[in-house]
Amino acid sequence: MQKEEEKMAIPAPIIELPQTPTLTNLMTTFCSPSSTPKIMQDTIHTLTHEIISAAKSHDQTLQSPTTMIPILRGALPMFVAAQPLLPATSCILARCSKTKGTQDVVVDWLGRRPFPPAFDDGKIVILDTIIATGDTVVKLCEELWEMSGGLPSSVVVLCVYAAPEALERVARCPVVEYVVVGRRAERCDERGYLVPYTNGDIGDKIYGGVRRKEGEMGEPVVAEGEEVQSVLSGVQSLLAENGGLWKLTEDGLAIEREIQFSGFKEAWEIKTFMNHVADTATKLRHHPEWSNVYNKVSIRWTTHRPKGLTSLDVVAAQLCDSYV
């Protein structure tokens, strides 16, 4: 039923912040692989101030009490910034989980739900830092629509960065009154990531990387200024899970490989290999992190300035493979 109503509903207005040099600088920091968690939180706070200012200009009723629903965990910095700006604010937490590669979203309400409303709850405001496919926010809006008994235009959606198609999907939800976005992305790629890329999981960038389980890999982090899709394709072709010989480090900032030499001439083979790599490093003006213990050579390629993986790392790793 919701899907049909979504198609038939008149889309809610989508308000995008003016694309000023200041906003461009903020979004560059937001997407940069070198931004620390503190810088990310400060950037999101500043962007949230601008988003709420635009929302208040559009909607005078937003001056009255509101109930904010930050989608965990990425939207918590938005909530921290928004709370002093919206009077008599209450908060309801929603944790949304999605199976990667599907549209299956589960919404877990942590505590009370927004409908039926408590006294003086006011307007409902959904906060989400990134809207890529739109699946999560649309699912949340579907549940709000059902809870409310079909109360149209009763929810506001505020986000920092979103794909155009996702924004249109959210705007077609009948429960949505309007959407405010800091900046539209160019698109959402086939893996569900926004382009230009945010260079890492947004939650990890805000709060610091999480320790992964053994065998669980993160996403490659492409250095700022690189042609992202080209570097990603090159890195993916090198990884063991795709038939290559390299593995991605936990933080996604480097690729590494251990090479074991054997046979009567192993000492000579190691020396020859390391000389080849040293010559390559000199020509590329790009040097590896490596070590040699007995018949093993461990080698890692990464770029420190700007931080992340670059085309040089891909080329250097490919040349290493050709020397063995």
C-alpha positions, 0 to 999 in steps of 0.5 A: 500500500505504501509503495503505491501511495509513494508513487501517487503522492505529490513530492514534498519540496526539497530544499538544498543549501546555497552552494557557496564557497563556505559550503564547498569547503565544509563538504570537502572536509566532510568527504576528505579521508584525512578528516579526524573524528573531531574535525568530522563532528565539528564540520557536521555541527556547522552544516547542521546549523546551516540546514536548520537555518534554511528549514526555519526560513522555509517553515515558520512552524519549526519555531514551535516544539519538535521531536527529533529522531536521529538515525543511529549512529551517524546522525548523533552529531546532528542531534547535538548541534540541532538541540539548542536551535530547536525549542523544547526539543524531545528525542526518540532514538531509532536504529536502522539496520540494512542487509548490504546489497538489498533493500531490507531495512529493519527499524528498531525503536529504542524506547517509546515511539512517536505515535501516538504523540506525547503532550507537546511533542510538536513536529517530528524531525528525522535527522540523517547524515547521509542518504545514499539509496534512501532505503533506510529513511523511506522505511522509517517514513513508512513506519511513521505513516502506519503509526500515525494512521496516515497523517500526511505531511507530518514529518521533516527530513534533514540531511547533510549529503544525499543522492538525487534519486534517494531525495526524490524517493523520500520526498514522495513519501506522503508522511514527509512535509519537506526535505532539507539537504546540505548538498546533493551528490552526483549519484549513488554507485552500484555498491550503494556509496555516494559519488563524490565518495565520503572515503570511508564508513561515515560512522567510522569517520565520525567516531573512529574506526571499529576493530573488525573481526578476523577476516572481515575487511573494510573499504579502500580509502582513496586519497583526496584528489585522486580519480576515485573510481580508477583507484578503487578498480585498481585496488579491487583487482589486486585483492586476494578475494578477487583473484589477486595477491594483496590484502587491504589493511583494516583501516582501508589506507593500505594494501600489503603482501607477504612474499615467501621465496624458496629454493637453492637460489632464494637469497639471490631471488630476494636480493633481486626482487628488493633491488627491482622494488627499490628501483621502482620506488626511486623512479616513481618517487614513492616508497613502500613500508617493507621488511625482510626476515630470512626468506620472507619479504613483507611489503605495504603500499600506502600514501601519507600525503594526501592520506589513503590509496593512490594510483601510485600504490596500484602501479607499484603493487602491480610492478611488485607482482611482475618481479616475483 
